[in-house]
Amino acid sequence: MFNSELSLRRVYWETTAGCNLRCLHCRRIDILDHVSSNEISTSQSFALIDDCAANGKPVLILSGGEPLFRRDIFEIASYASKKGLPVALSTNGTLVTKTIAEKIKGSGVYYSSVSLDGAVAETHDYFRGKGNFERALNGITHLRDAGIKLQINFTVTKKNVWELEKIYDLALALNANALYLFLLVPVGCGVKIAESDMLNKEEVEEHLKWVCKKEKASKLEVRAICAPQFYRVKAQVLNEDPRKNNRRMGCLAGINICFISHTGEVFPCGYLPITAGNIKDAPLSKIWNDSVLFQRLRDFDQLTGKCGQCLFKEACGGCRARAFYTHGNEMAEEPYCHYEPTPSPH
């Protein structure tokens, strides 16, 4: 049965490891140019959807790789939609033609994210390959014309942070519903560029202050993603008591979201490479409720270092993936947080 106290709100499903691009910052290291025989089958996909439908109906985000690589992706989306799940698609946009966009809409997908890692072709194509900026823009146009809500994903690095205002203006011009700004997480291919491309603590702080101002005055939804310290920065900018809201809003890995790999492994998020189980062995609902890993992530008292001492730990929580990358411990302190907390009174 669904446990409302452990509300699974969003399931990110890597439907395939296959992809037509080779992005420098991809969270995968084994990107494929074909569909793997180890991927969850159609029937296993339906069983996963049935389990989600019976346990709270979380938003199902179909991602990859590139989900359009998967031949049964429309069948999967349609089945999930008919079961009452809100279905979204995370795509690089380059394979979206007018016909494909209409198929996406017809399969019940209500929302799609497209990644733009630059406001101009030179920057985007540096990360994603020559010509892919224009291909992504064409895909976005087709999605909008098909009546699908649009979210622009932008991974913030030293190479493109100066384009924030430009990408914001571009998102407005594209009539996007949201602009999600991801801080680079050192995982997969992203490890190779982490040292050169990740913002330092001070730069992260300034970036999040910018997001805070934009969020307040924006004509579209602007969110800082993989940057849980945003909620600490926001509370400080607004001069709010950090204990005002003890609901976790920052890192939701294993708390309100999870990630399923193309082989069925369940992770707290797509950037934290510690498995909680496999849906081929147990239903997602059982893994979600019983996983020792998830229970540990939900216990904020197990946070260590600065995060463990911080008055904002319940709202923020620090990025568990960056903590794991730096310290080898998913409960360690967030290494890219500038804040030095005063120890919590006992």
Disulfide bonds with the S-S distance in Angstrom:
none
